[in-house]
């Protein structure tokens, strides 16, 4: 977390960091979080994810997956994609 006064003095370097290295900054005002600075590419990714999760087909698929999980019908990652997950 970063006070707004400090963010103001570091603004250009923060913009560069956010755009190049996916840095995020939580900016506070009077000790309370008020804003977040992040790179535009990351922001667009967040928006796209939000849009996907609001689609009716995604919500149906998630509900089905939850029902199958509760019923004990699961498959291992390796069986689904044919390889082990990266650690």
C-alpha positions in Angstrom: 0.0 0.0 0.0 1.2 3.4 -0.9 0.0 6.8 0.3 -1.4 9.0 -2.4 1.3 11.6 -1.7 4.0 9.1 -2.3 2.2 7.7 -5.4 2.1 11.3 -6.8 5.9 11.6 -6.5 6.5 8.2 -8.0 3.8 8.3 -10.6 5.9 7.9 -13.8 8.0 5.1 -12.5 4.9 3.3 -11.2 3.3 3.6 -14.7 6.4 2.1 -16.3 6.6 -0.7 -13.7 2.9 -1.5 -14.1 3.1 -1.7 -17.8 6.3 -3.6 -18.1 6.4 -6.0 -15.1 2.8 -6.4 -14.1 3.4 -4.5 -10.8 0.3 -3.4 -9.0 0.0 -0.6 -6.5 -2.7 -0.1 -3.9 -3.0 3.7 -3.3 -4.3 4.9 0.0 -5.9 8.2 1.1 -5.8 8.9 4.8 -4.7 5.3 5.5 -7.7 3.8 3.6 -7.2 1.8 0.3 -8.8 4.0 -2.4 -7.4 3.0 -5.8 -5.3 0.5 -7.7 -2.8 1.1 -10.4 -2.0 -1.8 -12.8 -0.8 -2.2 -16.4 -3.4 -1.9 -19.2 -2.8 -5.4 -20.5 -3.4 -6.9 -17.1 -6.5 -4.7 -16.7 -7.9 -5.9 -20.0 -7.3 -9.5 -18.9 -9.3 -8.9 -15.7 -12.1 -7.4 -17.7 -12.1 -10.3 -20.1 -12.2 -12.8 -17.2 -15.1 -10.9 -15.6 -17.0 -10.9 -18.9 -16.4 -14.7 -19.4 -17.6 -15.5 -15.9 -20.8 -13.6 -16.5 -21.8 -15.6 -19.6 -24.7 -18.0 -19.1 -22.8 -20.9 -20.7 -19.9 -20.5 -18.3 -22.3 -20.3 -15.3 -24.1 -23.5 -16.5 -20.7 -25.3 -16.9 -19.6 -24.2 -13.5 -22.9 -25.4 -11.9 -22.5 -28.8 -13.7 -19.0 -29.1 -12.5 -20.0 -28.4 -8.9 -22.8 -31.0 -9.1 -20.5 -33.6 -10.5 -17.9 -32.8 -7.8 -20.4 -33.2 -5.0 -21.5 -36.6 -6.6 -17.9 -37.8 -6.5 -17.5 -37.8 -10.3 -14.1 -36.4 -10.9 -11.2 -37.0 -13.2 -7.6 -36.5 -12.5 -5.8 -33.6 -14.3 -3.5 -36.1 -16.0 -6.5 -38.0 -17.4 -8.1 -34.8 -18.7 -5.0 -33.3 -20.4 -2.6 -36.2 -20.7 0.2 -34.7 -18.6 1.1 -33.7 -15.1 0.5 -30.0 -14.0 3.5 -27.8 -13.8 4.7 -27.1 -10.3 
